[in-house]
Amino acid sequence: MGFWDELQEKAKQVVKKAGETLEDVKDTTSTELTVLKLKRQISLCESEIQALQNAIGKKVYDLRTVQPESFANPEIQDCCEKITEQLRQIAEVEKEVLRVREEHDARGAAQPPGGSDKPQE
């Protein structure tokens, strides 16, 4: 076999190996894409489960406020009391937000046009 024959054979081997590598990459990419799609499905299902669990929790809390005697489980009672305390804190913070806004609006109304208390020279 001459130099050119050996070179041609090596080139064929390189092309064949490149084709095999390309097929491997294509197969791996296809597999990974399929796995990603499946994982997205799982994630969507988990999000739906979490939404349903939240809905159940809200219903239990709402029922507990109407019929406290029907929820004797101390863990549920404790969680409901913590939620009630958080709701109280939210109400207090909302009052503070209103107070701050009203204070800001009152300061703005007291200032002359131009936004400064200093007399213009």
PyMOL commands that place a pseudoatom at each C-alpha (Angstrom):
pseudoatom trace, name=CA, resn=MET, resi=1, chain=A, elem=C, hetatm=0, pos=[0.000, 0.000, 0.000]
pseudoatom trace, name=CA, resn=GLY, resi=2, chain=A, elem=C, hetatm=0, pos=[1.296, 3.363, -0.979]
pseudoatom trace, name=CA, resn=PHE, resi=3, chain=A, elem=C, hetatm=0, pos=[1.301, 6.623, 0.912]
pseudoatom trace, name=CA, resn=TRP, resi=4, chain=A, elem=C, hetatm=0, pos=[-1.861, 7.894, -0.837]
pseudoatom trace, name=CA, resn=ASP, resi=5, chain=A, elem=C, hetatm=0, pos=[-3.715, 4.653, -0.205]
pseudoatom trace, name=CA, resn=GLU, resi=6, chain=A, elem=C, hetatm=0, pos=[-2.845, 4.826, 3.496]
pseudoatom trace, name=CA, resn=LEU, resi=7, chain=A, elem=C, hetatm=0, pos=[-3.877, 8.480, 3.632]
pseudoatom trace, name=CA, resn=GLN, resi=8, chain=A, elem=C, hetatm=0, pos=[-7.178, 7.686, 1.902]
pseudoatom trace, name=CA, resn=GLU, resi=9, chain=A, elem=C, hetatm=0, pos=[-7.817, 4.812, 4.353]
pseudoatom trace, name=CA, resn=LYS, resi=10, chain=A, elem=C, hetatm=0, pos=[-7.068, 7.078, 7.342]
pseudoatom trace, name=CA, resn=ALA, resi=11, chain=A, elem=C, hetatm=0, pos=[-9.393, 9.742, 5.937]
pseudoatom trace, name=CA, resn=LYS, resi=12, chain=A, elem=C, hetatm=0, pos=[-12.170, 7.154, 5.573]
pseudoatom trace, name=CA, resn=GLN, resi=13, chain=A, elem=C, hetatm=0, pos=[-11.627, 6.059, 9.187]
pseudoatom trace, name=CA, resn=VAL, resi=14, chain=A, elem=C, hetatm=0, pos=[-11.761, 9.678, 10.376]
pseudoatom trace, name=CA, resn=VAL, resi=15, chain=A, elem=C, hetatm=0, pos=[-14.983, 10.326, 8.439]
pseudoatom trace, name=CA, resn=LYS, resi=16, chain=A, elem=C, hetatm=0, pos=[-16.484, 7.080, 9.751]
pseudoatom trace, name=CA, resn=LYS, resi=17, chain=A, elem=C, hetatm=0, pos=[-15.498, 7.966, 13.356]
pseudoatom trace, name=CA, resn=ALA, resi=18, chain=A, elem=C, hetatm=0, pos=[-16.872, 11.507, 12.939]
pseudoatom trace, name=CA, resn=GLY, resi=19, chain=A, elem=C, hetatm=0, pos=[-20.165, 10.078, 11.680]
pseudoatom trace, name=CA, resn=GLU, resi=20, chain=A, elem=C, hetatm=0, pos=[-20.343, 7.699, 14.642]
pseudoatom trace, name=CA, resn=THR, resi=21, chain=A, elem=C, hetatm=0, pos=[-19.572, 10.553, 17.050]
pseudoatom trace, name=CA, resn=LEU, resi=22, chain=A, elem=C, hetatm=0, pos=[-22.224, 12.711, 15.411]
pseudoatom trace, name=CA, resn=GLU, resi=23, chain=A, elem=C, hetatm=0, pos=[-24.774, 9.904, 15.796]
pseudoatom trace, name=CA, resn=ASP, resi=24, chain=A, elem=C, hetatm=0, pos=[-23.763, 9.490, 19.448]
pseudoatom trace, name=CA, resn=VAL, resi=25, chain=A, elem=C, hetatm=0, pos=[-24.182, 13.234, 20.050]
pseudoatom trace, name=CA, resn=LYS, resi=26, chain=A, elem=C, hetatm=0, pos=[-27.516, 13.227, 18.226]
pseudoatom trace, name=CA, resn=ASP, resi=27, chain=A, elem=C, hetatm=0, pos=[-28.713, 10.245, 20.268]
pseudoatom trace, name=CA, resn=THR, resi=28, chain=A, elem=C, hetatm=0, pos=[-27.524, 11.796, 23.543]
pseudoatom trace, name=CA, resn=THR, resi=29, chain=A, elem=C, hetatm=0, pos=[-29.146, 15.140, 22.701]
pseudoatom trace, name=CA, resn=SER, resi=30, chain=A, elem=C, hetatm=0, pos=[-32.405, 13.431, 21.807]
pseudoatom trace, name=CA, resn=THR, resi=31, chain=A, elem=C, hetatm=0, pos=[-32.304, 11.427, 25.035]
pseudoatom trace, name=CA, resn=GLU, resi=32, chain=A, elem=C, hetatm=0, pos=[-31.541, 14.511, 27.138]
pseudoatom trace, name=CA, resn=LEU, resi=33, chain=A, elem=C, hetatm=0, pos=[-34.341, 16.452, 25.455]
pseudoatom trace, name=CA, resn=THR, resi=34, chain=A, elem=C, hetatm=0, pos=[-36.769, 13.635, 26.202]
pseudoatom trace, name=CA, resn=VAL, resi=35, chain=A, elem=C, hetatm=0, pos=[-35.584, 13.506, 29.819]
pseudoatom trace, name=CA, resn=LEU, resi=36, chain=A, elem=C, hetatm=0, pos=[-36.014, 17.290, 30.154]
pseudoatom trace, name=CA, resn=LYS, resi=37, chain=A, elem=C, hetatm=0, pos=[-39.558, 17.072, 28.790]
pseudoatom trace, name=CA, resn=LEU, resi=38, chain=A, elem=C, hetatm=0, pos=[-40.375, 14.281, 31.238]
pseudoatom trace, name=CA, resn=LYS, resi=39, chain=A, elem=C, hetatm=0, pos=[-38.863, 16.217, 34.151]
pseudoatom trace, name=CA, resn=ARG, resi=40, chain=A, elem=C, hetatm=0, pos=[-40.945, 19.244, 33.162]
pseudoatom trace, name=CA, resn=GLN, resi=41, chain=A, elem=C, hetatm=0, pos=[-44.046, 17.031, 33.325]
pseudoatom trace, name=CA, resn=ILE, resi=42, chain=A, elem=C, hetatm=0, pos=[-43.009, 15.927, 36.812]
pseudoatom trace, name=CA, resn=SER, resi=43, chain=A, elem=C, hetatm=0, pos=[-42.456, 19.539, 37.850]
pseudoatom trace, name=CA, resn=LEU, resi=44, chain=A, elem=C, hetatm=0, pos=[-45.900, 20.542, 36.564]
pseudoatom trace, name=CA, resn=CYS, resi=45, chain=A, elem=C, hetatm=0, pos=[-47.480, 17.676, 38.497]
pseudoatom trace, name=CA, resn=GLU, resi=46, chain=A, elem=C, hetatm=0, pos=[-45.597, 18.671, 41.650]
pseudoatom trace, name=CA, resn=SER, resi=47, chain=A, elem=C, hetatm=0, pos=[-46.771, 22.280, 41.230]
pseudoatom trace, name=CA, resn=GLU, resi=48, chain=A, elem=C, hetatm=0, pos=[-50.353, 21.076, 40.897]
pseudoatom trace, name=CA, resn=ILE, resi=49, chain=A, elem=C, hetatm=0, pos=[-49.961, 18.919, 44.009]
pseudoatom trace, name=CA, resn=GLN, resi=50, chain=A, elem=C, hetatm=0, pos=[-48.601, 21.895, 45.942]
pseudoatom trace, name=CA, resn=ALA, resi=51, chain=A, elem=C, hetatm=0, pos=[-51.505, 24.081, 44.786]
pseudoatom trace, name=CA, resn=LEU, resi=52, chain=A, elem=C, hetatm=0, pos=[-53.976, 21.392, 45.874]
pseudoatom trace, name=CA, resn=GLN, resi=53, chain=A, elem=C, hetatm=0, pos=[-52.255, 20.995, 49.238]
pseudoatom trace, name=CA, resn=ASN, resi=54, chain=A, elem=C, hetatm=0, pos=[-52.433, 24.762, 49.731]
pseudoatom trace, name=CA, resn=ALA, resi=55, chain=A, elem=C, hetatm=0, pos=[-56.125, 24.682, 48.850]
pseudoatom trace, name=CA, resn=ILE, resi=56, chain=A, elem=C, hetatm=0, pos=[-56.710, 21.876, 51.369]
pseudoatom trace, name=CA, resn=GLY, resi=57, chain=A, elem=C, hetatm=0, pos=[-54.831, 23.832, 54.017]
pseudoatom trace, name=CA, resn=LYS, resi=58, chain=A, elem=C, hetatm=0, pos=[-56.880, 26.962, 53.339]
pseudoatom trace, name=CA, resn=LYS, resi=59, chain=A, elem=C, hetatm=0, pos=[-60.120, 24.981, 53.550]
pseudoatom trace, name=CA, resn=VAL, resi=60, chain=A, elem=C, hetatm=0, pos=[-59.031, 23.404, 56.843]
pseudoatom trace, name=CA, resn=TYR, resi=61, chain=A, elem=C, hetatm=0, pos=[-58.099, 26.835, 58.207]
pseudoatom trace, name=CA, resn=ASP, resi=62, chain=A, elem=C, hetatm=0, pos=[-61.376, 28.369, 57.046]
pseudoatom trace, name=CA, resn=LEU, resi=63, chain=A, elem=C, hetatm=0, pos=[-63.381, 25.485, 58.532]
pseudoatom trace, name=CA, resn=ARG, resi=64, chain=A, elem=C, hetatm=0, pos=[-61.438, 25.680, 61.779]
pseudoatom trace, name=CA, resn=THR, resi=65, chain=A, elem=C, hetatm=0, pos=[-62.373, 29.339, 62.202]
pseudoatom trace, name=CA, resn=VAL, resi=66, chain=A, elem=C, hetatm=0, pos=[-66.063, 28.460, 61.721]
pseudoatom trace, name=CA, resn=GLN, resi=67, chain=A, elem=C, hetatm=0, pos=[-66.084, 25.140, 63.609]
pseudoatom trace, name=CA, resn=PRO, resi=68, chain=A, elem=C, hetatm=0, pos=[-63.107, 25.134, 66.003]
pseudoatom trace, name=CA, resn=GLU, resi=69, chain=A, elem=C, hetatm=0, pos=[-64.487, 22.193, 67.986]
pseudoatom trace, name=CA, resn=SER, resi=70, chain=A, elem=C, hetatm=0, pos=[-64.254, 19.915, 64.960]
pseudoatom trace, name=CA, resn=PHE, resi=71, chain=A, elem=C, hetatm=0, pos=[-60.442, 20.227, 64.824]
pseudoatom trace, name=CA, resn=ALA, resi=72, chain=A, elem=C, hetatm=0, pos=[-59.053, 18.645, 67.954]
pseudoatom trace, name=CA, resn=ASN, resi=73, chain=A, elem=C, hetatm=0, pos=[-55.683, 17.792, 66.408]
pseudoatom trace, name=CA, resn=PRO, resi=74, chain=A, elem=C, hetatm=0, pos=[-53.132, 19.948, 68.273]
pseudoatom trace, name=CA, resn=GLU, resi=75, chain=A, elem=C, hetatm=0, pos=[-50.826, 20.170, 65.253]
pseudoatom trace, name=CA, resn=ILE, resi=76, chain=A, elem=C, hetatm=0, pos=[-53.622, 21.584, 63.108]
pseudoatom trace, name=CA, resn=GLN, resi=77, chain=A, elem=C, hetatm=0, pos=[-54.647, 23.942, 65.929]
pseudoatom trace, name=CA, resn=ASP, resi=78, chain=A, elem=C, hetatm=0, pos=[-51.060, 25.133, 66.309]
pseudoatom trace, name=CA, resn=CYS, resi=79, chain=A, elem=C, hetatm=0, pos=[-50.666, 25.762, 62.586]
pseudoatom trace, name=CA, resn=CYS, resi=80, chain=A, elem=C, hetatm=0, pos=[-53.990, 27.612, 62.446]
pseudoatom trace, name=CA, resn=GLU, resi=81, chain=A, elem=C, hetatm=0, pos=[-52.987, 29.813, 65.381]
pseudoatom trace, name=CA, resn=LYS, resi=82, chain=A, elem=C, hetatm=0, pos=[-49.706, 30.631, 63.655]
pseudoatom trace, name=CA, resn=ILE, resi=83, chain=A, elem=C, hetatm=0, pos=[-51.581, 31.562, 60.468]
pseudoatom trace, name=CA, resn=THR, resi=84, chain=A, elem=C, hetatm=0, pos=[-53.933, 33.783, 62.470]
pseudoatom trace, name=CA, resn=GLU, resi=85, chain=A, elem=C, hetatm=0, pos=[-50.935, 35.530, 64.055]
pseudoatom trace, name=CA, resn=GLN, resi=86, chain=A, elem=C, hetatm=0, pos=[-49.350, 36.055, 60.632]
pseudoatom trace, name=CA, resn=LEU, resi=87, chain=A, elem=C, hetatm=0, pos=[-52.627, 37.531, 59.371]
pseudoatom trace, name=CA, resn=ARG, resi=88, chain=A, elem=C, hetatm=0, pos=[-52.624, 39.930, 62.350]
pseudoatom trace, name=CA, resn=GLN, resi=89, chain=A, elem=C, hetatm=0, pos=[-49.059, 40.960, 61.532]
pseudoatom trace, name=CA, resn=ILE, resi=90, chain=A, elem=C, hetatm=0, pos=[-50.004, 41.543, 57.876]
pseudoatom trace, name=CA, resn=ALA, resi=91, chain=A, elem=C, hetatm=0, pos=[-52.904, 43.748, 58.972]
pseudoatom trace, name=CA, resn=GLU, resi=92, chain=A, elem=C, hetatm=0, pos=[-50.577, 45.779, 61.207]
pseudoatom trace, name=CA, resn=VAL, resi=93, chain=A, elem=C, hetatm=0, pos=[-48.025, 46.228, 58.436]
pseudoatom trace, name=CA, resn=GLU, resi=94, chain=A, elem=C, hetatm=0, pos=[-50.767, 47.249, 55.987]
pseudoatom trace, name=CA, resn=LYS, resi=95, chain=A, elem=C, hetatm=0, pos=[-51.891, 49.905, 58.493]
pseudoatom trace, name=CA, resn=GLU, resi=96, chain=A, elem=C, hetatm=0, pos=[-48.298, 51.131, 58.685]
pseudoatom trace, name=CA, resn=VAL, resi=97, chain=A, elem=C, hetatm=0, pos=[-48.105, 51.281, 54.875]
pseudoatom trace, name=CA, resn=LEU, resi=98, chain=A, elem=C, hetatm=0, pos=[-51.238, 53.442, 54.806]
pseudoatom trace, name=CA, resn=ARG, resi=99, chain=A, elem=C, hetatm=0, pos=[-49.859, 55.687, 57.555]
pseudoatom trace, name=CA, resn=VAL, resi=100, chain=A, elem=C, hetatm=0, pos=[-46.550, 56.162, 55.718]
pseudoatom trace, name=CA, resn=ARG, resi=101, chain=A, elem=C, hetatm=0, pos=[-48.329, 56.952, 52.446]
pseudoatom trace, name=CA, resn=GLU, resi=102, chain=A, elem=C, hetatm=0, pos=[-50.690, 59.402, 54.132]
pseudoatom trace, name=CA, resn=GLU, resi=103, chain=A, elem=C, hetatm=0, pos=[-47.748, 61.075, 55.867]
pseudoatom trace, name=CA, resn=HIS, resi=104, chain=A, elem=C, hetatm=0, pos=[-45.928, 61.311, 52.552]
pseudoatom trace, name=CA, resn=ASP, resi=105, chain=A, elem=C, hetatm=0, pos=[-48.992, 62.725, 50.799]
pseudoatom trace, name=CA, resn=ALA, resi=106, chain=A, elem=C, hetatm=0, pos=[-49.475, 65.289, 53.591]
pseudoatom trace, name=CA, resn=ARG, resi=107, chain=A, elem=C, hetatm=0, pos=[-45.845, 66.422, 53.297]
pseudoatom trace, name=CA, resn=GLY, resi=108, chain=A, elem=C, hetatm=0, pos=[-46.226, 66.713, 49.534]
pseudoatom trace, name=CA, resn=ALA, resi=109, chain=A, elem=C, hetatm=0, pos=[-49.383, 68.835, 49.870]
pseudoatom trace, name=CA, resn=ALA, resi=110, chain=A, elem=C, hetatm=0, pos=[-47.646, 71.137, 52.381]
pseudoatom trace, name=CA, resn=GLN, resi=111, chain=A, elem=C, hetatm=0, pos=[-44.711, 71.899, 50.069]
pseudoatom trace, name=CA, resn=PRO, resi=112, chain=A, elem=C, hetatm=0, pos=[-44.904, 74.775, 47.589]
pseudoatom trace, name=CA, resn=PRO, resi=113, chain=A, elem=C, hetatm=0, pos=[-44.733, 73.963, 43.868]
pseudoatom trace, name=CA, resn=GLY, resi=114, chain=A, elem=C, hetatm=0, pos=[-41.194, 73.037, 42.994]
pseudoatom trace, name=CA, resn=GLY, resi=115, chain=A, elem=C, hetatm=0, pos=[-40.942, 70.583, 45.868]
pseudoatom trace, name=CA, resn=SER, resi=116, chain=A, elem=C, hetatm=0, pos=[-38.813, 72.576, 48.322]
pseudoatom trace, name=CA, resn=ASP, resi=117, chain=A, elem=C, hetatm=0, pos=[-39.520, 74.414, 51.578]
pseudoatom trace, name=CA, resn=LYS, resi=118, chain=A, elem=C, hetatm=0, pos=[-36.729, 76.930, 50.817]
pseudoatom trace, name=CA, resn=PRO, resi=119, chain=A, elem=C, hetatm=0, pos=[-37.776, 80.251, 49.317]
pseudoatom trace, name=CA, resn=GLN, resi=120, chain=A, elem=C, hetatm=0, pos=[-36.544, 80.723, 45.795]
pseudoatom trace, name=CA, resn=GLU, resi=121, chain=A, elem=C, hetatm=0, pos=[-33.992, 83.532, 45.281]
for i in range(1, 121): cmd.bond("trace and resi %d" % i, "trace and resi %d" % (i + 1))
show_as sticks, trace
zoom trace
